[in-house]
Amino acid sequence: MELTTILTLCTFAFLAGFVDAIIGGGGLIQTPALLFTLPQYPVPTLIGTTKIPSLAGSLMGAFQYSRRVAVAGRFIAPVMAIAFSASWLGSWTLTRVPNTYMKPFVLLMLVVVFTYTLVKKDFGQLPHRTVSTQQQRIRMWIMGVGLGFYDGFFGPGTGSFLVLGFITLIGFDFLKASAHAKLVNAATNLASTLFFINKGGLLYVVALPMAVANLSGAFLGARLAILKGNQFIRIFFLLVIAATILRFAWDLMQ
């Protein structure tokens, strides 16, 4: 593997970690970079390889947020366990069922999310509690199952969907939603990483340097999000969702 290739991929991994730590969506940067740079390798090998840097970045983001944002530990730990199991199942399913039909559905969902967030200016700016503690717990479990499976089976936009879920279903603001989303995303990334490691064939010569780069980007991204607060995260959220919409629309037109 040429050094220039590794350095190029590390640059994309750094950017992916930075964006992902703020609002999710880093996979939109990192995964295409790997697919376009190393087309000689099978797609499952490359997808599995991306899981290692994604895991490193999500763990760093989760660590940074948990140090500075109050986390509902007694709620989030079971959700992480549920999401881990669901993500493993999703990755297993991916090896047996194609996921290409997911793109039109996800594209439609993203357009709705973008429009709602753009129009509703106060969305995610202040915490609000409209459901009981028991309802919050149940909704978190449902999110863990649904988005955990989605991340293992398809993946793009998982972090952003988690943030959206924590805001709309649980009542968190953007900052607190990002902190909890990153913890759950770390669990789903861990499950997928272990699954693909067990399958074998990953490109560790690329994955390990990318992991360091992704982790570094996540460190800076999380610190910036915590420093700038909800309005900054909201803007980033809209930018990432818009980029995701364009990416999926482009794929569907090919």
C-alpha angles and dihedrals in degrees: 000000000000118000092231090056092052092047091050092051091047090055091055090044090054091052090046092052091048094052095039093054092055102046111336127258098108090131089070088068104033103041098050090045091057094043093050096041097048106031091151091075127077115265094238089055092052094044090051091048091056091057093071097058089039090055092048092051095045092050091051091047091048091050094050094048095045090056094055107024125061108248125201093234098177090054102037099051094065090043090054091051091049092046091049092055093044092049091051089052090048092052090048090050090050090062089058107031128044115240100201093108089065094074100076092048094047091046091056092048092050093051090053092047093048094048094047094048092046094050098041101065096185094051109133094355097112131024116250130182116207101153136057124262090254091052091049090053093049093047091050090052091051090050090050092054098042101040093035090058091043092054093051093044102039113349115186113126096011094130092050092047090051091052090049091050095050090051100044101033103031102027101239125148120241096269096049091041091053091051094052093040091055092053092051091044090053089057093049092047091049091053093049092045093053091046094053093042087055089050090053132208099095121152100241093171086067101028098057098052089043089052091057091048093047091048091052092050091048091053092056095040094052093046091050093048092050091047097047099039136199102336092052091048091048091056091047089048091056092047093050093046090049091050090049091051092051091047094051093042090053092049092051092051093055 
